[in-house]
Amino acid sequence: MENEQKTPQKHTISAAKRRMTKERKRKIVRRRRCALVLGVIGLVILLECGISMAYNASKGDIVSAHNLHDFGWKTHLSHKELYHLNHLMKQYDITSAPSVTMFFATAASETDGGRLVLEKGGDAYYAAHGYNKNECGAGYLQITHRSKQLEFLKAMGDSFEGENTAAYIAERYPWESACWMWSKGKTSPAPNPNEYAKTRGNTPEVFLATQYGINGWTISNDALGKIVQGASYTLSEDGKTITVDGETASAPKNWSNRLEWYYKAEKIWG
């Protein structure tokens, strides 16, 4: 009896099944290609929209994060905070190059580059300046004295009557109080620093006048008028007094430092 040799059985696929398999593969490939194309189109649209939104937003902005960084501002502003700041500056019409320049130079001078929204000092320091810790400088322009702080809060529609108005404003209204002070709260130099800067132009002498308005008028109107109109003047070596036409007066507090911030701001917004 002969041994029968078994041949391995081949599994064959019918022609119909082969056609169906190929068609299924083609459909899968087409779907994948379609999904890829749609994905690319969607990504392009999103990128274009994002670029357009960023461009349109930057066109209307008065100040950007890049500006503040170059200026030397020492605290980070979130996108929300930056949007809010730009909104406030438009609301209070702090939009001209001279005013924006002097506004930020003043804010930086008052708060050590944005670090101190509440005036730093002890009871003895506050008493020497005529107020206490509850009414010390608050916000980015350091609004001071309870009567002025309550005037500001009333303008905000805020009926706060607590004891510590300074801390309340510093926490809730740091930029609002600064914009209000610059364009409404201060009436010197007349009619307010915002309008004065806008009208007079971007010069260190005009900035000097706004700093007298913010810090206290320690110079005669006549002497300051001469300076703003171009008369030569000298600053003492210690930066504490200014002399013009034979008259000597106290300079604004930390005037040399204020002037440094002014020149930095002028490069960016002037």
Secondary structure, 3 states (H helix, E strand, C coil): CCCCCCCCCCCCCCHHHHHHHHHHHHHHHHHHHHHHHHHHHHHHHHHHHHHHHHHHHHHHCCCCHHHHHHHCCCCCCCHHHHHHHHHHHHHCCCCCHHHHHHHHHHHHHHHCCCCCCECCCCHHHHHHCCCCHHHCCECCCCECCHHHHHHHHHHCCCCCCCCCHHHHHHHHCHHHHHHHHHHHHCCCCCCCHHHHHHHHCCCHHHHHHHHHHHHCCCCCHHHHHHHHCCCCCEECCCCCEEEECCEEEECCCCHHHHHHHHHHHHHHHC
